[in-house]
């Protein structure tokens, strides 16, 4: 009896000691891994209820492990507090509309002209805009990201801050597999964007297009599918054919900005839109002394808003509703301006 009790106590001490060693090495990680696996049970139920096949679920869920790296990257994203100063646009432009990107854009533009012309005729989206999006997103396909999309999205959904968004994108990724996309193709950015145009899975399901007639929307390997998909995205977002995205302008030194102040608050990306003026017709802007730099202004009836990304005294831009379509792709003034400027440079 006493020997058995001693052996039991010794075993208990060994077990407690082992648990303490394991817990001391990585308590948070052990807890998160257990919590993640428990969350996957609920996520699987959600996916099956949303129409994902059992075959796909059985193939994917056993392979998933928590990726703490993508959670850390998400938490490091800059906040949207309006108190932080907005940097100058000029350094960003120099980095993203540089000679190398312009040269490669022109090469891509020339190599894809027959496809681009056909897509522009169908969609009304300028060839150069499609090329510029491709150039900005992945440097014309040279780098599309190597994160396992499903692992990343499941990890971000588990983290919980934007669970509805990331769980929905994870399930959309499973539906891509059901459509015939391979797991190897589901690589991309840490936040879930994939392929040459960096589409989220839900965007792929809704807007990706077959541009070369082979029956698949291969945005990873096919330039024709990539460009057709970008064009279709812009049509869906409301691109107006025959209208420029904007034009560089000079603002007179005596210009009274108070008379064109934007008094509306956008429900989406308020920090982006609060930098824009109110809307005026081109005729009204001309009457206020706004003069184009290089390119002519659009028709007098076109509505536009004024943006001065580098402050007073520097180059400003009159922006049409098509600029807002570029913002729909990525809600950043610097991004949208750079796309427009790269497109202009590519087609010169």
C-alpha positions as CSV (number, residue, x, y, z in Angstrom):
1,X,0.0,0.0,0.0
2,X,2.7,2.4,1.0
3,X,4.8,1.4,-2.0
4,X,1.9,2.1,-4.4
5,X,1.3,5.5,-2.8
6,X,4.9,6.4,-3.1
7,X,5.0,5.4,-6.8
8,X,1.8,7.3,-7.4
9,X,3.2,10.4,-5.8
10,X,6.4,10.1,-7.7
11,X,4.5,9.8,-11.0
12,X,2.4,12.8,-10.1
13,X,5.6,14.9,-9.4
14,X,7.0,13.8,-12.8
15,X,3.8,14.7,-14.7
16,X,3.5,18.1,-12.9
17,X,7.2,18.8,-13.6
18,X,6.7,18.0,-17.3
19,X,3.6,20.2,-17.6
20,X,5.5,23.0,-15.9
21,X,8.4,22.7,-18.3
22,X,6.1,22.7,-21.3
23,X,4.0,25.6,-20.0
24,X,7.1,27.6,-19.1
25,X,8.5,27.2,-22.6
26,X,5.5,28.6,-24.4
27,X,2.3,29.0,-22.4
28,X,0.6,31.5,-24.7
29,X,1.4,29.4,-27.8
30,X,0.1,26.2,-26.3
31,X,-3.1,27.9,-25.2
32,X,-3.5,29.6,-28.6
33,X,-2.9,26.3,-30.5
34,X,-5.5,24.6,-28.4
35,X,-8.0,27.5,-28.9
36,X,-7.3,27.6,-32.6
37,X,-8.1,23.9,-33.0
38,X,-11.3,24.3,-31.0
39,X,-12.2,27.3,-33.2
40,X,-11.7,25.2,-36.4
41,X,-14.5,22.9,-35.3
42,X,-16.9,25.8,-35.4
43,X,-15.4,27.2,-38.6
44,X,-15.8,23.8,-40.3
45,X,-19.5,23.7,-39.4
46,X,-19.9,27.2,-40.8
47,X,-18.1,26.3,-44.0
48,X,-20.3,23.2,-44.6
49,X,-23.4,25.1,-43.8
50,X,-22.4,27.7,-46.4
51,X,-22.1,25.1,-49.2
52,X,-18.4,23.9,-49.0
53,X,-18.1,20.3,-50.0
54,X,-17.2,17.7,-47.3
55,X,-14.4,16.5,-49.6
56,X,-12.7,19.9,-49.5
57,X,-13.3,20.4,-45.8
58,X,-11.8,16.9,-45.1
59,X,-8.7,17.8,-47.2
60,X,-8.1,21.2,-45.7
61,X,-9.0,21.3,-42.0
62,X,-6.5,18.6,-40.8
63,X,-3.7,20.6,-42.4
64,X,-4.3,23.9,-40.6
65,X,-2.1,25.2,-37.8
66,X,-2.0,28.6,-36.2
67,X,0.1,31.2,-37.9
68,X,1.1,33.8,-35.2
69,X,3.1,35.7,-37.8
70,X,0.0,36.9,-39.7
71,X,-1.7,37.9,-36.5
72,X,1.3,40.0,-35.5
73,X,1.4,41.6,-38.9
74,X,-2.3,42.5,-38.6
75,X,-1.8,44.0,-35.2
76,X,1.0,46.2,-36.5
77,X,-1.1,47.9,-39.1
78,X,-1.2,51.7,-38.6
79,X,-4.3,53.0,-36.9
80,X,-6.8,55.4,-38.4
81,X,-6.5,58.1,-35.8
82,X,-6.8,61.5,-37.4
83,X,-4.2,63.0,-35.0
84,X,-1.3,61.5,-36.8
85,X,0.3,63.7,-39.5
86,X,-0.1,62.8,-43.2
87,X,3.3,62.4,-44.9
88,X,4.2,64.0,-48.2
89,X,3.2,62.2,-51.4
90,X,6.4,63.0,-53.3
91,X,8.6,60.3,-51.6
92,X,5.9,57.7,-52.2
93,X,5.6,58.7,-55.8
94,X,9.3,58.5,-56.3
95,X,9.3,54.9,-55.0
96,X,6.2,53.6,-56.8
97,X,6.3,55.5,-60.1
98,X,10.0,55.0,-60.7
99,X,11.8,54.5,-64.0
100,X,12.1,50.8,-63.7
101,X,8.3,50.3,-63.0
102,X,7.5,52.6,-65.9
103,X,9.8,50.8,-68.3
104,X,8.5,47.4,-67.3
105,X,5.0,48.7,-67.6
106,X,5.6,49.9,-71.1
107,X,7.0,46.5,-72.0
108,X,3.9,44.8,-70.6
109,X,1.7,47.3,-72.3
110,X,3.2,46.6,-75.7
111,X,3.4,42.9,-75.2
112,X,-0.3,42.7,-74.2
113,X,-1.7,45.3,-76.7
114,X,-4.1,42.9,-78.6
115,X,-5.6,41.6,-75.3
116,X,-5.7,45.0,-73.7
117,X,-7.5,46.6,-76.7
118,X,-10.1,43.8,-76.7
119,X,-10.7,44.2,-72.9
120,X,-10.9,48.0,-73.2
121,X,-13.4,47.8,-76.0
122,X,-15.6,45.4,-73.8
123,X,-15.2,47.2,-70.5
124,X,-14.3,50.9,-71.3
125,X,-11.4,50.6,-68.8
126,X,-8.2,52.1,-70.3
127,X,-5.5,49.7,-71.1
128,X,-2.9,51.6,-69.2
129,X,-5.0,51.6,-66.0
130,X,-5.2,47.8,-66.1
131,X,-1.4,47.6,-66.6
132,X,-0.8,50.1,-63.8
133,X,-2.9,48.1,-61.3
134,X,-0.9,44.9,-62.2
135,X,2.3,46.9,-61.8
136,X,1.4,48.3,-58.4
137,X,0.0,45.1,-56.9
138,X,2.7,42.6,-57.9
139,X,5.2,44.4,-60.1
140,X,3.7,42.7,-63.1
141,X,3.5,39.3,-61.5
142,X,7.1,39.2,-60.2
143,X,6.0,38.8,-56.6
144,X,2.5,37.6,-55.6
145,X,3.2,36.5,-52.0
146,X,4.0,33.1,-50.5
147,X,1.7,32.8,-47.5
148,X,-0.6,29.8,-47.3
149,X,-3.9,31.7,-47.8
150,X,-6.1,29.3,-46.0
151,X,-3.8,29.0,-43.0
152,X,-3.5,32.8,-42.8
153,X,-7.2,33.5,-43.1
154,X,-8.1,30.9,-40.6
155,X,-5.6,32.3,-38.1
156,X,-6.8,35.9,-38.6
157,X,-10.4,34.7,-38.2
158,X,-9.5,33.0,-34.9
159,X,-7.7,36.1,-33.6
160,X,-11.2,37.7,-33.7
161,X,-10.9,41.4,-34.2
162,X,-12.3,41.1,-37.8
163,X,-13.6,37.5,-37.5
164,X,-16.6,38.0,-39.8
165,X,-14.4,39.3,-42.6
166,X,-11.6,36.7,-42.4
167,X,-13.9,33.8,-41.8
168,X,-15.9,34.8,-44.8
169,X,-12.8,35.0,-46.9
170,X,-11.5,31.7,-45.6
171,X,-14.8,30.0,-46.7
172,X,-14.6,31.7,-50.1
173,X,-11.1,30.2,-50.4
174,X,-12.5,26.8,-49.8
175,X,-15.1,27.4,-52.5
176,X,-12.3,28.3,-54.8
177,X,-10.9,24.8,-54.3
178,X,-14.4,23.4,-55.0
179,X,-14.2,25.3,-58.3
180,X,-11.0,23.6,-59.3
181,X,-8.3,26.0,-58.0
182,X,-5.5,24.0,-56.5
183,X,-4.2,24.4,-53.0
184,X,-0.8,25.3,-54.4
185,X,-2.3,28.3,-56.2
186,X,-3.8,29.6,-52.9
187,X,-0.7,31.5,-52.0
188,X,-0.5,35.3,-51.5
189,X,-0.2,38.1,-49.0
190,X,-0.5,37.6,-45.3
191,X,-3.9,39.3,-45.4
192,X,-5.4,36.9,-48.0
193,X,-4.9,38.5,-51.4
194,X,-3.8,36.3,-54.2
195,X,-2.7,36.2,-57.8
196,X,-1.4,38.9,-60.1
197,X,-4.2,41.3,-59.3
198,X,-4.2,40.4,-55.6
199,X,-7.8,39.5,-55.3
200,X,-9.3,38.4,-52.0
201,X,-11.1,35.0,-52.4
202,X,-14.6,36.6,-52.3
203,X,-13.5,39.0,-55.1
204,X,-12.1,36.1,-57.1
205,X,-15.4,34.2,-56.9
206,X,-17.4,37.2,-57.9
207,X,-15.3,39.0,-60.5
208,X,-12.4,36.9,-61.8
209,X,-12.8,36.2,-65.6
210,X,-11.5,33.9,-68.2
211,X,-9.7,36.1,-70.7
212,X,-8.0,33.4,-72.9
213,X,-11.0,31.1,-73.5
214,X,-9.7,28.0,-71.8
215,X,-12.6,27.8,-69.3
216,X,-10.6,28.9,-66.2
217,X,-10.0,32.2,-64.5
218,X,-6.2,31.7,-63.9
219,X,-5.1,35.0,-62.3
220,X,-1.8,33.4,-61.2
221,X,-0.4,32.4,-64.6
222,X,-2.5,33.9,-67.4
223,X,-1.9,37.6,-68.4
224,X,-5.2,37.5,-70.3
225,X,-7.1,36.3,-67.3
226,X,-5.3,38.8,-65.1
227,X,-6.2,41.8,-67.2
228,X,-9.7,40.7,-67.9
229,X,-10.3,40.2,-64.2
230,X,-8.9,43.7,-63.4
231,X,-11.1,45.2,-66.1
232,X,-14.1,43.5,-64.8
233,X,-13.4,44.7,-61.3
234,X,-13.3,48.3,-62.5
235,X,-16.6,47.9,-64.4
236,X,-18.2,46.5,-61.3
237,X,-16.9,49.4,-59.2
238,X,-18.5,51.9,-61.6
239,X,-15.7,53.0,-64.1
240,X,-17.0,55.6,-66.6
241,X,-15.7,55.1,-70.1
242,X,-14.1,58.0,-71.8
243,X,-13.4,59.9,-68.6
244,X,-9.8,60.4,-67.1
245,X,-9.0,59.5,-63.6
246,X,-7.7,63.0,-63.0
247,X,-5.3,65.6,-64.1
248,X,-2.4,67.5,-62.5
249,X,-3.1,71.2,-61.9
250,X,-1.7,74.4,-60.5
251,X,-3.6,76.2,-57.8
252,X,-3.2,80.0,-57.8
253,X,-1.5,81.6,-54.8
254,X,-4.6,83.6,-54.0
255,X,-7.0,80.6,-54.0
256,X,-9.5,80.6,-51.2
257,X,-9.8,77.0,-50.1
258,X,-12.6,77.7,-47.6
259,X,-15.0,78.2,-50.5
260,X,-14.5,74.6,-51.7
261,X,-14.2,72.8,-48.4
262,X,-15.8,69.4,-48.2
263,X,-18.4,69.4,-45.6
264,X,-19.4,65.7,-46.0
265,X,-18.1,62.8,-43.9
266,X,-17.5,59.6,-45.8
267,X,-18.7,56.4,-44.1
268,X,-15.8,54.6,-45.8
269,X,-12.1,55.6,-45.4
270,X,-12.9,59.0,-43.8
271,X,-9.3,60.0,-43.5
272,X,-8.8,59.5,-47.2
273,X,-11.8,61.5,-48.3
274,X,-11.4,64.3,-45.8
275,X,-8.4,65.5,-47.8
276,X,-10.6,66.1,-50.9
277,X,-12.4,69.3,-51.6
278,X,-16.1,69.5,-52.4
279,X,-17.3,68.6,-55.9
280,X,-17.4,71.3,-58.6
281,X,-17.7,71.1,-62.4
282,X,-14.5,71.5,-64.5
283,X,-16.0,74.8,-65.7
284,X,-16.3,76.0,-62.1
285,X,-12.7,75.0,-61.3
286,X,-11.4,76.8,-64.3
287,X,-13.3,79.9,-63.3
288,X,-11.6,79.7,-59.9
289,X,-8.2,79.9,-61.6
290,X,-7.2,76.2,-61.5
291,X,-5.0,75.5,-64.5
292,X,-3.9,72.1,-66.0
293,X,-0.3,71.0,-66.1
294,X,0.5,69.4,-69.4
295,X,-2.7,67.6,-70.2
296,X,-6.0,69.4,-71.0
297,X,-8.8,69.4,-68.5
298,X,-11.8,67.1,-69.1
299,X,-15.1,68.5,-70.5
300,X,-16.6,71.4,-68.6
301,X,-19.6,69.3,-67.4
302,X,-17.4,66.7,-65.7
303,X,-17.5,66.8,-61.9
304,X,-14.2,66.8,-60.0
305,X,-12.7,67.2,-56.6
306,X,-9.4,68.9,-55.7
307,X,-6.6,67.2,-53.8
308,X,-3.3,68.8,-52.8
309,X,-1.2,65.8,-51.5
310,X,1.9,67.8,-50.9
311,X,0.2,70.9,-49.5
312,X,-0.2,74.4,-50.8
313,X,2.2,75.5,-53.5
314,X,2.9,72.0,-54.9
315,X,1.3,70.1,-57.7
316,X,-2.4,69.4,-57.1
317,X,-4.9,67.2,-58.8
318,X,-8.5,67.5,-60.0
319,X,-10.0,64.0,-59.6
320,X,-13.0,62.6,-61.3
321,X,-15.4,59.8,-60.1
322,X,-13.0,57.3,-61.8
323,X,-10.4,58.1,-59.2
324,X,-12.9,56.9,-56.6
325,X,-13.0,53.6,-58.6
326,X,-9.3,53.2,-58.1
327,X,-9.8,53.9,-54.4
328,X,-12.3,51.0,-54.3
329,X,-9.3,48.8,-55.2
330,X,-7.2,50.2,-52.4
331,X,-8.5,53.0,-50.3
332,X,-5.4,55.2,-50.2
333,X,-4.8,58.5,-51.9
334,X,-1.1,57.7,-52.4
335,X,-2.0,54.4,-54.0
336,X,-4.7,55.8,-56.3
337,X,-2.6,58.8,-57.4
338,X,0.4,56.5,-58.1
339,X,-1.8,54.1,-60.2
340,X,-3.1,57.1,-62.2
341,X,0.3,58.6,-62.7
342,X,1.9,55.2,-63.7
343,X,-0.9,54.7,-66.2
344,X,-0.2,58.1,-67.7
345,X,3.5,57.4,-67.9
346,X,3.0,53.9,-69.4
347,X,0.9,55.1,-72.3
348,X,3.1,58.1,-73.3
